Amino acid sequence: MKRNRESKLYSILLLIFSVFILYSCASTNAIDDFFGIKMHPLDEPSFKIISYTPEKGVSYLSNRKMDNRISAWAEVNVNTIKVKVVNNSDSKIPLNYNVDEYVLLTDENSFYLEKGDRQKYFDKSQIEPNSSFEITLELPADYWKTMGSSVNYTDQAKLTKDILKGYAKTGTKLNVVKENIKYILIKFGHTATIVLKPIPEKPKM
């Protein structure tokens, strides 16, 4: 009888521990630093995120011109930013490596992010209705390693140089802390523009 009780107790403790591990993994890997919906960039001031919890989701203020059927989440790490776009509209969103833009904006600067390998980007030629698209983007690297030898000194190259002046001080590829990102702008050609804003700090468990 005693052995049965011990066995049941051990099973319950093992179950609790397993649930805790699964929850921890889910929390660590969640793409929930930023959230946004389709809108014109000029309407950005009208988009305000009020609250967020993993259980209840995100609450926000928007206007009638915005389209919450097309939304996105983002997670900013030391060297990369992971983006997930969700298309719950009735229309497809074409992907175009040459035209699509992913931009981080602070009060002072804009960070244009590279899309990586062209062929990999076109694994999906479009985001179908009721589907999603995920991409991991590289944050800007040290200017002198990536663009210092470039012959074509474009506006974007100059912008990258200006942004990365403090690279040596930060020791990371991103020259601003995550908290200083005002919003993230995603532009899929002329089809859809999404503005993502920081979600409030998640409750500590």
Summary of the structure (lengths in Angstrom):
residues: 205
radius of gyration: 20.8
end to end distance: 36.9
largest distance: 80.9
contacts: 545
relative contact order: 0.20
helix: 30%
strand: 33%
